[in-house]
Amino acid sequence: MAKDLCKTLADLKEDEVLAIVEEKLKAGADPMGILADAGRAMEIVGNRFSKSEYFIPDLVYSGEILKKINELVKPKLTEEGGAKTGGKVIIGTVTGDIHDIGKDIVVFMLDVNGFDVVDLGVDVPIQKFVDTIKETSAPVVGLSGFLTLAYDSMKQTIEAIKAAGLRDNTKIMIGGGQITDEIMNYTGADAFGKDAMVGVSLAKKWAGIK
Amino acid sequence: MPVINDIRLNLKKNDVLRRQGFKGYTRIRPEIKTLVLELLESTESTRLLEPTTAYEFYPITGMEPDRVLLQGGAVVNGSLLPSTFPDAKELAAIVCTIGPGLEKQVTEYSRGGETLRAMLLDGIGSAAVDILVQETCRFFSGEASKRGLQASSPVNPGMPGLPITEQRNLLELAHAGDIGVSLTSSGVMVPRKSTSMIIATGPEMKTWTQAEICARCNLRETCPYTVLRS
């Protein structure tokens, strides 16, 4: 009998997880059921991370395993089933800052959690965020910045989004470095993520995903 | 201009893991430990780390409450140096970098979807800069000792009393361009895995440990990189 996919993925046993998925697919299991199990496992991973039982590399490792599961399952999915279900998220490192690794981790975790991520890169001009919101109607925007100089860029970007009449329909999270409530209030963002998992949780909450 | 490029970085696994935010080394997954070791080896075999330090010593000609005057007319603004090292005889303006190779590889891993590798390698780069700073401080301690002086612990732009706006001045004083380090228009150092600092030398200079810095930092409870909970 196949081992429990949810528990095995939550325990980050990559080889076993992939073997279970292959076995299930061969046996004709519903691919959406496999993804649902994987989703539950990722919730457990998130809980373990919040309790400091897992660390950021574990989180990223779980995402990489999930990505491999998606690759195995994808050919078996219908077009509808294979679509991104989390909605669109625009993300970028604000103008003046060129740090990318934290942003890339958030992009990756959002992607494996079913979001359609528009990654604008680093040192993103303020107008680029405004234009991309207009083009995509993305309801969620993530502004990343590692240095203290990024706080002013975040504030100016949010002000420009507001001036363009887009703020009411756009939830904005900030992250990177040592962001606090005070900095969040200064920039005018709706929330901040102290790590990638919080970023995913915020995007899920705003997208109405449990 | 003086450049040190024969610095041996003896990177230890624990230094690297601290830079990944791990707080309990025993709970790290074997897969991740293995990957860290593999990446560490790759940095040696592929020359991803090119540790280099550029510096210049400046005799101090005057000390005012909010600035230090240096021989040749240069000035370092801020109250930190005069208040912390009032007896300093000279300042060393220093810039250290591990070069651009590692961060290019990190970007390649990220673009290729290898996020875990990218993240761990980035952490190795940060740990390498930490060790480079330690080795550089050791060098300056030795240099000061040869002249019967002591070297202080390093201070960095952005610390209270040493404005971040002094960064551009410091890079010029250290001749950072000689080792390929520059600032973007917004003041970010390129390569990113670089750091700048000032070390004061004199008859009796203050020194402190990383643990003491962490203990006094207002982010000590939440900082994932603190040495206090290692």
Interface residues (C-beta under 8 A of the other chain):
Chain A: L12 E14 S52 E53 F55 I56 P57 D58 V60 Y61 G63 E64 K67 T95 G96 D97 I98 H99 D100 I101 D104 I105 F108 D123 L147 T148 L149 Q178 K194
Chain B: Q20 G21 F22 K23 R27 I28 R29 E31 I32 V106 T107 S110 G113 T115 L116 A118 M119 L120 D122 G158 I164 T184 S185 S186 G187 V188 V190 R192 L219 T222 C223 P224
